Amino acid sequence: MSKKTSNLIAVLLLLFMLAIAVLSMKDESAIMDEVAHIPAGYSYMTQKDMRLNPEHPPLLKDSSAIPLLFMKGINFPKDIDSWQNKVNGQWDFGFNFLYSSGNDADKIIFWSRIPMLLILLILGIYIFRWTKELFGSKTALFALFLFSFSPTFIAHGRYVTTDVGAAAAFFIASYYFIKWLTNKDSTPNKGQILKHKNLILAGLAFGLAQSIKFSLFLLVPCFGLLVLIWIFVEWKKRKKKLSKIFFNYLLSFILILIIGYIVIVYPIYLFHTSNYPQEKQTADTDFISSNFPFKPLSKPLVWLTEKPVFRPCAQYLLGLSMVFQRATGGNTTYFLGDVTNKGWHHYFPIVYAIKTPLALHVLTIIALLFLAWQLNVGSRVSNIKVKKYFPEIAMLTLLAIYWAFSISSNLNIGVRHVLPTLPFVYILVSGQIKRIFDYFKKAKFRRVAGLALIILSAWYAFSSLSVFPYYLSHFNELVGGAKNGYIYVTDSNLDWGQDLKRLTKWV
């Protein structure tokens, strides 16, 4: 398949996904989280003041506010109590901004969602790009097909939340980090230039990720483990002194983190605290941090707010601390007939099992069985093979760490929290399907396997299209589809307030 043809098909898949997303969201009301995120983003861009919604980094909310800057007549109610006096009065302010200040709520909500759709498309582009580099154009198109028809990505890609943005940031940051680790340096000068370029890109992508969602701080231990694996591989190959290899990669890894925080995170938070009165920031930080389980953290955070140069750091660390507190404390929700805030270790495995199209599960099982068979009949794992398949090993490592973190967390409010793992699933499954066709060369097998793949793909697409336009409430055949989903889970898996306007019309 020519490059031009594959690129054209990729564009058509993404445009189809965009059309489905726009058509399915046009009649939807604001989901609960958008009531906080949209007004917060507009306040950041117009007031340079991050007193609202500090538990999420500002970058995605900023993006949602960009179209609003070109809309005339938006009233910002800065004289109300929820802005002037309350500590993080995001909900009161949000409802007031959208529905009680003379603003056109439907217009604001619609245009705020457009940048989120662009982020969804960017993620699709990178899925296609990375898969193409690893497996070729046809496999890349299949991975992009799995993404473009994903009910979960279509559902959440339409809303002003951090979930799809987090998935994109996690994936793109991993892409550049792994490229930095594995770049070929057979030509010394070109290799060094490429290494430095990839290092800088990895640092910038890491910084953007930290400015999108605090849970992506998980990239630090993830990347640290990948560095250790790569150091071991390099040591076994080159037979150089382990300490020298270790310190070279350690220093580069630290430099990536520094680039991310100094070049990206600090300037972003500097902008967002530039008009945040110091006295207000200190009082807000003191009040919020005083409720943390770990009390000694409060005083250092308050102290940082009193030093002009550290005020951006204080705001970032406050949000990061709030997220860790929430992940530990949990969020009251319903699951399998029970209601609690303590969480369940089997929550995400079961929710993923019933919210993901069944055809993808079948493809995943086929891919895993073939991988197990390959490992069983193949020779022992050599250092050369580890280097050759390192991107896939890295993806599996990232999947394992992210899932382990999610399962251990008490915050169980939706399959959206494991969205960052799905792009890796699409690539790994697509890659294994390609290897199955490459391994079995007989025409008869290929015809049967090709027919099976077409049937599974059609099933996957039908599972997505049949739920239009109610993508948030998609459940697969394991539980009898969307009509039975409420029996198992609720919250952002089912009803987030998105159907209020449809309910009004029905009544």
Disulfide bonds with the S-S distance in Angstrom:
none
